[in-house]
Amino acid sequence: MLNEFEIKKQICDIGKRIYNRNMVAANDGNISVKLNDHEFLCTPTGVSKGFMTPEFICKVDEKGNVLQANKGFKPSSEIKMHMRVYERRPDVGAVVHAHPTFATSFAIAGIPLTQPIMPEAVIALGCVPLAKYGRPSTMEIPDSLEEYLPYFDQVLLAQHGALTWSTDLLSAYHKMESVEFYAELLYKAKMLGGPKEFTPEQVEDLYEIRRQFGMKGKHPADLCPNAKAGKPSCHSCSGGCHSKAASGASADTVAEITKKVMEQLGL
């Protein structure tokens, strides 16, 4: 088990990774790790995630109150949404928030990532719902997460970015990588005329492979609110698992936008 200093170094390492992979710009993004039910480490506000060292890292309690912070540093202003995840999901040990360019583009366009286009995304992520817009640093963002926390381990934040969580920091970061890779492939496939999706039967087959792998975490294979109600699961619900208030973009709208873009590009 890593000691507190080692965890701080790991946070700094993940910060460098998200910065170097163009998932954040300037001082964007934030990371947190749960030490126990009452102590959490988190990145400071106003600091580039690509240039942190362990003394930058702050410690807060379950309410986000400062327990320890070196002079000149204070916890991220977005710590509220991290605390909501930990409060509702006792199994979670780390949370990562970033602005990866492709995933954030979908979030800005109001489009959740629900199309089943590659085995790895279906097995590892399920779908990525879209939480409605909330003003930064307010309780609106934590409140927008509520309906998704019981069912998912990742979410797009409308007009904002992406949030992922898991049992440990590396796993939470890997989910962020997977979300961005999924978004990039989906975007590029749309530019080529639209992705060829798996059939519902193929999706269920991939869900069964996930079960056989014994993979941990929440997933539509077992927990999708649609599937539990006897309706098609996330990957075949045409985005029906995301909040209607969060997105007004239908599949027809996306197709029309894609067609116009391709015409402008002469494709």
Secondary structure, DSSP 4 states (H G I P E B T S, - for coil): ---HHHHHHHHHHHHHHHHHTTS--TT--EEEEEEETTEEEEPBTTS-TTS--GGG-EEE-TTS-EEE--TT--B-TTHHHHHHHHHH-TT--EEEEE--HHHHHHHHHT--B-----HHHHHHT--B-EEPP--TTSTHHHHHHTTTTTT-SEEEETTTEEEEEESSHHHHHHHHHHHHHHHHHHHHHHHTT---PPPHHHHHHHHHHHHHHT--S--HHHH-HHHHTTSPPGGGTTTTTS-TTT----HHHHHHHHHHHHHHTT-
